[in-house]
Amino acid sequence: MRAAILEAPGRLTIGTWDTPRPPAGEVLVKVDAAGICAGDISIYQGRNPYARYPQICGHEMAGVVDEVGSGVSGFSVGELVVVEPFIGCGVCTTCRIGKPNCCPRLTILGVNRAGGYAEYVSAPVRNVHRVPAGMPATIAAMAEPVAIAVQACRRGQVGTPDRVLVLGCGPIGLAIIEVARARGAEVVAADLLEDRLEAASRVGARVMRADDTLPAAVLAHTGGEGFPVIIEATGNPRAIEASLALVAAGGRVVIVGLVKDGLGVTFPGLDLTRKEPTILGSRASVDCFPEALGLLSDGKIQSAKLTRALSLWDAPAIFAELSKNSTSLQKALLVL
């Protein structure tokens, strides 16, 4: 099959790869669309400690069932599906307590196993989800980032009448805004980039600049209390550290953004007792794809329409550009 193959950091080529055959319990999917996210750029740049080379990246993917392995039922050839990329071992303590996303033997499609920047991808049947009728593949491929947002909002117990501050208005931040609003929360979003603030405003958030004026603006907006929920989606250690100053006493802080391996963050020690906050990590998603697909089907994720569809076979030039300027595209999809 043809694929965009990352031979080594910074060296992406269009070439051939063995077409996978679905083993027992797996489904072979003919890929229609696969998203580009910051994680893919980090692998391209050689910054992901879990990546293997050569590799086919792409973990946000939608396509049609092409073949099923032995023991698979419930799917028919030609059905449009999305593929959940995180594959836990299923037997360790972490998997047994319902956290396969944190499995120490985790396999990730597009990171350490061939992903969606190819004509075909194979995945365990438990990781394949049927797409609601009438939804195009270019929208369905957004189920993975929306599922991340669902997981973050579940971790933060977001609902009516919460007030939520989202730090970072990239694709994941936008999805978090819309999932939180769908759950009945009032959402304020902060970023430094004007185009991202504009996008956040378009999907229903009140916006604030994430500069030195942010703490005062937050206190003014919340009557001096801070936000009951902070969801951080930047991966910037300074933003994570600022979250404790912005959260209300007794509130919840959810960290979604990925910090560079080895970097630490520091919180004011007194605030940990004075405010008694709950600080939560949120990694990928667990059992969130059905809710994500439902929100997309109901039209509650308008940011899914802000994507730009580009040819998979132009991936080398696209990644070279995004590596130099990651904000040149709000969200890109590679289509076949």
N, C-alpha and C positions, 0 to 999 in steps of 0.2 A: 504494500500500500504506500501511497505518498504521505509524507508527513513533514512538519516543520521540526527539525531535529536540532536540539541544542548540543552541539558536539563538545563544547567547553564554555566556560564563562566568556561572554561576548562574541561567541561564534555560533550563530544560528544559520542553518542552511535548509533548503528544501531538498529532500532526498527520499530514499525508499527504506522501509522498515518492514520486518516480517508481519504480515497480517495475522492478528491474534485469532486463535480458535477458542471458543468458550469452553473451558473445562466444566466438569460437573458442578452444578450450583451457580453457574455464571451466565450472563447475558451478553451477547455481542451487539453493540450499538453502532450504527452507521451515523457518524457525527454530522449534524447540520450547522451548529453554531457553538462557539466556545468563547467565553469572555477572557479579557486580559485584566488582571488585577495587580496590585502592588506586590503581592507574593510572587507572581510570575516574573516581574521585573527584578526582584531580589535574586531569584535563581539565575536569571540572565547575567546579572552583575556579579555572581559568585558569592553572594552574602547570605545564602540560606544554608545553615549547617546540616540540614537533613537531605539536601539534594544530591543526586547521583548523576554522573555524566558518562556517556551521552544519554540524553533524556528527551522524551516528548512531554513538554509541559502542557498546561491547560487543565484546570480543575473545576471550571464552571461550564458545564456542557449539556447540550440537548441534542437528541437525534432519534432515529427510528430503530426499533428492534430488527436486527437482521438475522439472528440465529440464537437459539437457546441451547445451553448445555444440558446434559442428562440430569434428571431430577428436578428440572425447573418447570413450574406450572404457573398459570395466571397471566402470562404475557403472550401476545400473538405477534408474528412477524408483521412489520409495517406500523405498529403502534408508536406514537410519539412519547418519548420518556425523557426524564432527566436523570443524571447520575450523581449520587452522593459520593464525594471523593475520599472521605476518611474511612479507613477499613481497620477496625480493631481486631485483635487476635481472637476475641470471644471467650477466652478461657482464663485470663489473668484476673487478679483481684479487682483491678480497675474496671475491666469490662463487666465483671460479675455484679458490680455495684451500680451499673448503668452509665458508666463514663467511658465508652469506647473511644471518644474523641481525645482522651488523655492516655490511651493505652501505651505502655512503654515499648511495645513491639508494633506500634502503629505503622500502617502502610498508607501512603497518600498518592492517589492518582495524580499524575502531573508533577510529582516531587521525587519520589523514589520508586515509582512504577509508572509505566507509560500512560499519559493522559490524553486530553481531547484535541490537541493540535495535530490531528491525523484523520484519515478517512474512517478509521474504526477504533473503538476502544472496548475492552471487555471488563466487566465488573460483577461482583457477587450480586445475586438476585435481590438480596436484602437492601442493597444500595441503589436499586433502580426503582423509580417512581413514575407512575403513569401521569401524563399531563392532561388537565381538563380539556374537554372538547372545545375546539375553536381557538385555542391559544397557539400563536405561532412559535416556532422554535426560538426566534430571536428574543421573545419575552420569556419563554420557559427557561432559557439559559441563565436568567437572572435569579432563579430559585436559590442557588447556592449562596450568593451574598445576602439575599433576603432571609434565608435560614439563619445566617450568622446574626442578623439583626433580631430575629425572633428569639434566638438563644440568649442574646444580651438582655433583651427586655424580660424574658423569663427569669434570668438570674437576678435582675434588679426588681422583680415583682412589680413591674410597671402596670398601672391601670388607672381608672378613674378614682379620685380627681388629682392624680399626681402632677407635679410640675417637674419637668425633666430638662436638664441642660446637656446637650450633646456637644462634645468638644471634637471638632473635625468634621468637615462637610464634603469629604470625598465620597466615592460610591458607597462605602459601608456606612458612613455617617448619614448620608441621605436615606439609605434603607432603614436605619435605626429611627430617624425622624418619623418616617411614614408608619413603621410598625408601632411606635409609641403612640402616635396620633390615632391609629386604628384601635388601640387599646383604651382610648379615652383620655390620654394625657395631654396637658398643655406643654408644648415643646419650644424651647429656645435653643438656638444653635450658634456656635462660635467658630470662627476661622479667621485667618489672616488674609486669604485671597478673595478679592471682590467677586470673581466669577463663581466661586464656590458659595459665597454668601448669597449671591443672587439665585443660584440653584436651590439652596435651602429655603429661601423665601418663596420660591415658586411651588415647593411641595408643602407649604403651610407652616413653616417655622418662623418665629420672630428671630431676628438675627442680631448678633453683637460681634464686634471686632475682638479677636483674641490677642489683644495687646495689653499694655500696662493699664488701660482703662477698664479692663474686664472685671476685676474684683469689685470696683465701685459700682459699675453698671449692674452687676448681679445683686449686690446688696440693695441698691435702689429699687430694682425690679421685684425683690422678694421681701421688702419691708425690713431689711437688715438680717433676715434669717438664713439666706442661702437656699439652694435647691434641695428638695427631698431626695432627688436622684440625679447623679452625674454619670453619664456614660462617655468614656474616653475612647476616641477612635482615631487617634493620631499616631501612636507609637512614639511620641516625643516625651522623653523623661521629664522635661519641664512642665508639660501639660499634665502628666500624671501627678507630679508633685503639687501642682496648683489645685488639683481637684479637692484636696482636703480643706483648703481655705474657702472653696466655693460651695461645699455641701452643707446642708442644714444639720444641726445636732440631731443625732439619731438616724441620719439618712444613710443612703446606700451609694457606694461608688463602684461602678462596673468598669473594669479595664479590658478593652477589646484590642486596642492597638498593640502591635508587636514591637517591642524594644529590641534593639540590636543585642545579639548574644554577648553576655559579659557586662553589660551596662547595668548599674544599679539605680534605684530611685530612693529618695530620702523624704520622709514625712516629719513634720514637727511633732515630736514625741508627746507634748502636752495635749495636742489636739486629739490624739488617739484615746485618751481618757476623758478629756473635757467634752468632746463631742460624741463619744461612743459610736463612731460610724461603723458600718459594715462594709468591708472592702472585698470585692469579689473579682476573680478572674473569669473570663469567658472565652472559650476556645472553640472555634468552628461551631458545630451544632450537634445535638442529639435529638432525634425524632422530631425535627422541626420542618422537614421538607413538606409534609402535608399541609401544615398551616401556611407556609410560605407560598405554595402553589395556590392555595385558596385565596390569599390576599391578592396575588397577581391576577387570578381569575376574576375576582370581584372589582378589579380596577382601583385598588387602594394603594398601589405602588406606582405612582406616576413617574418616578425617577427611572423606571425600567424603560421608559420611552425616550430617555435622553441619551441612549446609546448611539454610537456610530458604527455601522456595519462595514467591515473591510474584508478583503479577500485573505484567506489563510495563506495563500501562496505569496502574498506581499509581506509576510511576517518578518523576514530579516530586516527590511527597511523600517518597518513600524517599530520593532523593538529597539533598533539603533536610535531612532528619534526619541522614543519614550525613555530610554536610558539617559539621554542628555537632558530631557525636559519632561518629567513625569506628569506634569499638569497640562501638557499640550492637548490632551484629549480627556474630557470628563470621564467617559467610559467607552471602551472600544470592544467590539465583538468581531471575532474572526469567523467568517462564514465560508462554507464550501458550496 
